[in-house]
Amino acid sequence: MSTFQVELKKVVDDSYEIEVGYELQEKLIEDIKNGLVGKIRKFAVVTDSIVKPLYAERIYRMLLLAGYQAELIDFLAGEESKTRQVKEYVEDTMLAKGFRRDCCIIAVGGGVVTDLAGFVAGTFGRGVPFINYATTLLAAADASVGGKTAVDTPLATNLIGLFNQPEKVYIDIATWKTLPKRQLSSGLAETIKHACLANYEFFEYLSKNIEKVFENDDAVCRKIAHENCRIKYQVVMKDERESGLREVLNLGHTVGRAIETVSGYRLLHGEAVAIGLVAAARMSEKFGYCTAEEAERVTALLDRACLPTQIPEYINREELVKKLYTDKKVKNGQLRFVLQKGIGSIVQIGENDFARPVSEEEAREVILAMK
Ligand SMILES: NC(=O)c1ccc[n+]([C@@H]2O[C@H](COP(=O)([O-])OP(=O)(O)OC[C@H]3O[C@@H](n4cnc5c(N)ncnc54)[C@H](O)[C@@H]3O)[C@@H](O)[C@H]2O)c1
């Protein structure tokens, strides 16, 4: 018998730029011309049925005009499309159109598009580069930054995927103007989450200005776009693979992700997170990490952002409690919640541990109280 040692130590530089601004399509083409993805000349522009005519077609045409090969691939808009089947559809379409390893994927859309296209890019030909062009506040606030890509399964959201960092992220604030109000609110949930977990001043700023987002106020939208990115990348830079600190970004997501699935996607991701944030604030209050007044301030801000703060009547409470166990923070069958310390900080449980064990009874109590 003989043993071979395969030496594969790697130093990987996955650094990338996030560009925040208005109408960044031309900048994207200029960056590609200047070597953003090396010598690649073939692009798959992946988008959904709503974003296609609004923004993706223009990027596709600009690529052709600049002399690149490009194909536009779209799927039906909505969370229901974030599946293995739609991933397969995108892959098969790319293969049929002659795409091999020498290509780049440009994801143009919200979090569904960036999550799915980033996952395709991670496995197509064992990995091709991808670029995110975020067109929702939610994608700008969270989904397009940080390198988590995934699809949903019938059991729960985001269960199949990989860590895959984009070559660059474009956050085009001009695209928020066509977003329905409900979608803007959905993005504000992740924004409020960031303030709750990392920055009291930002929470105060949101408390003063949140309604201005609905008026497309330039200064407020820019501030929100920058602050979201800053908070998220500061965490991701320290713990890309969620071995500890990155769990803090899960504030509100234990109940949030579970209720999103149990609602059959009647609730948008951000709406589900908003309910989850209220649950987390109440749980934090219950364990003495924040005051009743602080928990109430979180609820009131979510309310002003036109987000739900109660569990809807149609949600089966017991099904919701059971669904909590599909959360990735569950350890040895034990539920674990990320909790906030006051406003602007997270409870640290131990070294590199940011999720507190919570019994099923404690979780049920908080859920039943949210009528
Ligand atoms: N990868 C991560 O770290 C991460 C973080 C948070 C959320 N997510 C995921 O993000 C997804 C939610 O993202 P989302 O809210 O952007 O969803 P989405 O991509 O479904 O977009 C919401 C809706 O808005 C439409 N839309 C997009 N841009 C538009 C525009 N500019 N004008 C008009 N309509 C527009 C879309 O067609 C869609 O109907 C969820 O799947 C969630 O799991 C991922």
The ligand as a Gaussian input file, in Angstrom:
#p B3LYP/6-31G(d) Opt

LIG

0 1
 N      -27.262000      35.717000      -0.960000
 C      -27.565000      36.379000       0.121000
 O      -26.722000      36.687000       0.959000
 C      -28.987000      36.819000       0.322000
 C      -29.301000      37.746000       1.320000
 C      -30.615000      38.176000       1.441000
 C      -31.575000      37.682000       0.601000
 N      -31.248000      36.773000      -0.352000
 C      -32.255000      36.262000      -1.268000
 O      -32.738000      37.332000      -2.071000
 C      -34.038000      37.008000      -2.528000
 C      -34.942000      38.213000      -2.398000
 O      -34.417000      39.250000      -3.169000
 P      -35.364000      40.320000      -3.877000
 O      -36.298000      40.874000      -2.908000
 O      -34.481000      41.230000      -4.622000
 O      -36.248000      39.388000      -4.820000
 P      -36.489000      39.295000      -6.397000
 O      -35.228000      39.082000      -7.125000
 O      -37.556000      38.294000      -6.561000
 O      -37.058000      40.743000      -6.776000
 C      -38.297000      41.149000      -6.287000
 C      -39.282000      41.479000      -7.422000
 O      -38.942000      42.748000      -7.962000
 C      -38.811000      42.665000      -9.384000
 N      -37.792000      43.655000      -9.731000
 C      -36.457000      43.548000      -9.584000
 N      -35.870000      44.724000      -9.862000
 C      -36.859000      45.585000     -10.210000
 C      -36.886000      46.954000     -10.563000
 N      -35.781000      47.697000     -10.539000
 N      -38.074000      47.518000     -10.872000
 C      -39.228000      46.780000     -10.814000
 N      -39.264000      45.501000     -10.445000
 C      -38.090000      44.904000     -10.138000
 C      -38.442000      41.238000      -9.643000
 O      -38.799000      40.873000     -10.954000
 C      -39.268000      40.513000      -8.588000
 O      -40.581000      40.368000      -9.059000
 C      -34.500000      35.813000      -1.717000
 O      -34.430000      34.679000      -2.535000
 C      -33.479000      35.715000      -0.614000
 O      -33.289000      34.406000      -0.145000
 C      -29.978000      36.347000      -0.502000

